[in-house]
């Protein structure tokens, strides 16, 4: 009896602790449910591809009114182009050979490029598929020499910090074999710079916001089509993703807050003394799995 009396406070303490743990867990689950109800799942947001400058949609959803897309879209008959098997094989082979000549060229000439060609390759990029056909892209074409130089100053300033501090030894060492650094002369010499922005949300004519589903993946597909169109036109570029430059370039180019820089492409002809790394591409058996 004496032993039981001496252990009673211990039992009471243990029971209190257990009750506290159970209540904390219950409250935590309730808070989680409340949070999920306030911020509904948005599976179209490219979480794995966020670049650190995405617009905080969750904070704004309560501030402005959102509106869905129109419900009814007319459907029309469609008949696609059909080729014979022999022509299909020949066309696919020729297109592969054309794109297999594509190289990333960092030594670009200042030789003028017809403006109509630039218009056409961007029209071609604009044929890309997109989530719910929201077309969440903006292609900013820069030809003004002073503006190109300002872009170069912003990029080189940030890139020097990237190479020396942000990127780390492994990344910098992997780039050494390509002989690339933070000096970007091509931003001055290329006759055109194309800066591709993703629109993280859109605006309807009535001013309300509309959701841009899978905006980064959609714009990335458009960029791939743009690269193919440039190669088809006999123009060259190097894909540039200027780390930490997006906000400054967005302000410089007077783009709205819903647009985030995804890619920067200098476009032109190679210099006569241009060089590229002697690289090879993976063979088909290394990139395709047939099941």
C-alpha positions in Angstrom: 0.0 0.0 0.0 2.9 2.3 0.9 4.5 1.4 -2.4 1.3 2.2 -4.4 0.9 5.5 -2.6 4.5 6.5 -3.5 4.0 5.5 -7.2 0.7 7.3 -7.6 2.2 10.7 -8.4 4.4 9.0 -11.1 1.4 7.4 -12.7 -0.5 10.6 -12.7 2.4 12.4 -14.3 2.7 9.7 -17.0 -1.1 9.9 -17.7 -0.8 13.7 -18.0 2.0 13.5 -20.5 0.1 11.0 -22.6 -3.0 13.2 -22.6 -0.8 16.2 -23.6 0.8 14.2 -26.5 -2.6 13.0 -27.8 -4.1 16.5 -27.7 -1.1 18.0 -29.4 -1.3 15.4 -32.2 -5.0 16.0 -32.6 -4.5 19.8 -32.8 -1.7 19.4 -35.3 -3.9 17.3 -37.5 -6.7 19.8 -37.3 -4.3 22.7 -38.2 -3.0 20.6 -41.1 -6.6 20.1 -42.4 -7.3 23.8 -41.9 -4.2 24.7 -43.9 -5.1 22.3 -46.7 -8.6 23.7 -46.9 -7.2 27.2 -47.1 -4.7 26.3 -49.7 -6.3 23.7 -52.0 -4.0 21.3 -53.9 -2.6 22.7 -57.1 -1.0 19.7 -58.9 -0.3 21.8 -62.0 2.3 23.9 -60.1 5.7 22.7 -61.1 7.1 22.3 -57.5 10.3 20.5 -58.8 11.0 23.3 -61.2 10.6 26.4 -59.0 13.4 28.9 -59.5 13.1 30.8 -56.3 11.4 33.8 -57.9 7.9 32.3 -58.3 5.1 34.7 -57.4 3.5 33.8 -54.0 0.1 32.8 -55.4 -1.1 31.6 -52.0 -0.7 35.0 -50.5 -2.6 36.7 -53.3 -5.5 34.4 -53.8 -7.5 36.2 -51.1 -6.6 39.7 -52.3 -8.0 39.6 -55.8 -10.8 37.7 -57.6 -9.9 34.8 -59.7 -12.0 33.5 -62.6 -12.0 30.2 -64.5 -11.8 29.9 -68.2 -14.8 30.0 -70.5 -16.7 26.7 -70.3 -17.7 26.2 -73.9 -15.1 26.0 -76.8 -16.4 25.1 -80.2 -14.8 21.9 -81.7 -14.2 21.7 -85.5 -13.4 18.8 -87.8 -9.7 18.0 -88.1 -7.8 16.1 -90.8 -4.0 15.8 -90.2 -1.4 15.6 -93.0 -0.7 12.0 -93.9 2.5 10.8 -95.6 3.5 7.4 -97.1 5.8 5.3 -94.9 8.7 6.0 -97.2 8.2 9.8 -97.0 7.7 9.6 -93.2 11.0 7.8 -92.8 12.8 10.3 -95.1 11.2 13.4 -93.4 12.0 12.1 -89.9 15.6 11.3 -90.9 16.1 14.7 -92.6 14.7 16.5 -89.6 17.0 14.6 -87.2 20.0 15.3 -89.3 19.1 19.0 -89.3 18.8 19.2 -85.5 21.8 17.0 -84.9 23.8 19.9 -86.4 22.6 22.2 -83.6 25.3 23.3 -81.3 25.5 25.8 -78.4 27.6 28.7 -79.9 29.0 31.3 -77.6 30.9 33.2 -80.3 28.3 35.1 -82.2 28.8 37.6 -85.0 27.2 41.1 -85.0 26.1 40.5 -88.6 22.4 41.6 -89.0 19.6 39.0 -89.1 16.4 39.7 -90.9 13.7 40.8 -88.4 11.1 38.7 -90.3 13.0 35.6 -89.4 12.9 36.4 -85.7 9.1 37.1 -86.0 8.6 33.7 -87.7 10.6 31.6 -85.2 8.7 33.2 -82.3 5.4 32.5 -84.1 6.6 28.9 -84.4 7.4 28.8 -80.7 3.9 30.1 -80.0 2.4 27.0 -81.6 3.5 25.0 -78.6 1.0 23.1 -76.5 0.2 24.5 -73.0 -1.8 23.5 -69.9 -5.5 24.2 -70.6 -4.3 26.3 -73.7 -3.3 29.2 -71.4 -0.2 30.0 -73.5 1.7 31.3 -70.5 4.7 32.8 -72.4 6.2 36.2 -73.3 9.1 36.5 -75.7 11.0 39.7 -75.2 13.2 40.5 -78.2 16.0 43.0 -77.6 17.9 44.6 -80.4 18.8 48.0 -78.9 22.6 48.0 -78.3 22.3 50.1 -75.1 19.7 47.8 -73.6 21.7 44.7 -74.6 24.7 46.1 -72.8 22.7 46.8 -69.6 21.5 43.2 -69.7 25.1 42.1 -70.1 26.2 44.2 -67.1 23.4 42.6 -64.9 24.2 39.1 -66.0 28.0 39.4 -65.7 27.8 40.9 -62.2 25.6 38.1 -60.9 27.4 35.4 -62.9 30.7 36.4 -61.3 29.2 35.9 -57.9 27.6 32.6 -59.1 31.0 31.2 -60.2 32.9 32.4 -57.2 30.4 31.7 -54.4 27.0 30.3 -55.3 27.6 27.4 -57.7 30.2 25.4 -55.7 33.4 23.7 -56.8 31.8 20.7 -58.5 29.6 22.8 -60.8 32.4 25.2 -61.7 34.8 22.3 -62.4 32.3 20.6 -64.6 32.0 23.8 -66.7 35.8 24.2 -67.1 36.0 21.6 -69.8 33.5 23.8 -71.8 35.7 26.9 -71.3 32.8 28.9 -70.0 32.9 31.7 -67.4 31.0 34.8 -66.3 32.2 36.9 -69.3 29.3 37.0 -71.8 30.5 38.9 -74.8 27.7 37.5 -76.9 25.2 39.6 -75.1 26.6 42.6 -76.8 27.5 41.1 -80.2 24.5 39.0 -81.0 22.0 41.1 -83.1 19.1 39.8 -81.0 18.5 38.7 -77.5 15.4 36.7 -76.8 14.3 36.6 -73.2 11.6 34.0 -72.5 9.3 34.7 -69.5 6.8 32.4 -68.0 3.6 33.9 -66.8 2.7 32.3 -63.5 -0.8 33.6 -63.8 -2.7 35.5 -66.5 -5.2 38.4 -66.7 -8.6 38.3 -68.3 -10.0 41.3 -70.2 -12.1 42.1 -67.1 -8.9 42.3 -65.0 -9.5 39.1 -63.0 -6.7 36.6 -62.7 -6.7 33.2 -64.4 -4.7 30.2 -63.5 -1.8 29.2 -65.7 -1.5 25.4 -65.3 1.9 23.8 -65.6 3.3 27.2 -66.8 7.0 26.3 -66.5 6.6 23.0 -68.4 4.5 24.7 -71.0 7.0 27.4 -71.6 9.9 24.9 -71.6 8.2 23.0 -74.4 7.9 26.3 -76.3 11.6 27.0 -75.8 12.4 23.6 -77.3 10.3 24.4 -80.4 12.0 27.8 -80.6 15.5 26.2 -80.6 14.4 23.9 -83.5 12.9 26.8 -85.4 16.2 28.8 -85.0 18.2 25.8 -86.3 15.8 25.4 -89.2 16.4 29.1 -90.1 20.2 28.7 -90.0 20.6 30.7 -86.8 22.5 29.8 -83.6 22.3 30.4 -79.9 23.4 29.2 -76.5 20.8 28.4 -73.8 21.5 30.7 -70.9 19.7 30.5 -67.6 21.2 33.5 -65.7 21.0 32.6 -62.0 19.7 35.3 -59.7 19.3 37.8 -62.6 15.6 37.3 -63.2 14.2 40.0 -60.9 16.6 42.7 -62.2 16.0 41.8 -65.8 12.3 41.8 -65.3 12.4 45.3 -63.9 14.8 46.5 -66.6 12.5 45.2 -69.3 9.4 46.5 -67.5 7.7 43.2 -67.3 4.8 42.7 -64.9 5.1 40.9 -61.6 3.4 37.7 -62.9 6.2 37.1 -65.4 9.4 35.3 -64.4 12.5 34.9 -66.5 13.0 31.3 -67.7 15.6 31.5 -70.5 17.8 34.0 -72.3 18.9 33.3 -75.9 21.4 35.3 -77.8 20.6 34.8 -81.5 22.8 35.3 -84.6 25.3 33.8 -86.9 28.6 32.2 -85.6 31.7 34.2 -85.9 34.1 33.1 -88.6 36.6 31.9 -86.0 33.9 30.4 -83.7 34.7 27.2 -81.9 32.6 24.6 -80.0 33.5 21.8 -77.7 34.1 18.4 -79.4 31.1 16.7 -77.8 29.2 13.7 -78.8 25.5 12.8 -78.1 24.2 9.6 -76.5 23.2 6.9 -79.0 19.6 5.9 -79.4 19.9 2.8 -77.2 21.0 5.0 -74.3 18.0 7.3 -74.4 15.1 5.1 -75.6 13.5 2.2 -73.8 11.2 0.1 -76.0 8.7 -2.0 -74.1 
